[in-house]
Amino acid sequence: YEHTEPVVKMFLERGMLIEINGEQTPEKIAEDIRKVLFLE
């Protein structure tokens, strides 16, 4: 955690990281990923 948290923070600040709720159905997760990647 102490090594990954600064990297996650950096990517979030640079707009290079997205967050997707992983507690959804696989279909909904895939849909959210496609939306973020502008595939839908």
Protein Blocks (a to p, Z undefined) as FASTA:
>chain_A
ZZmmmmmmmmmmnopaccddfkbcfklmmmmmmmmnopZZ
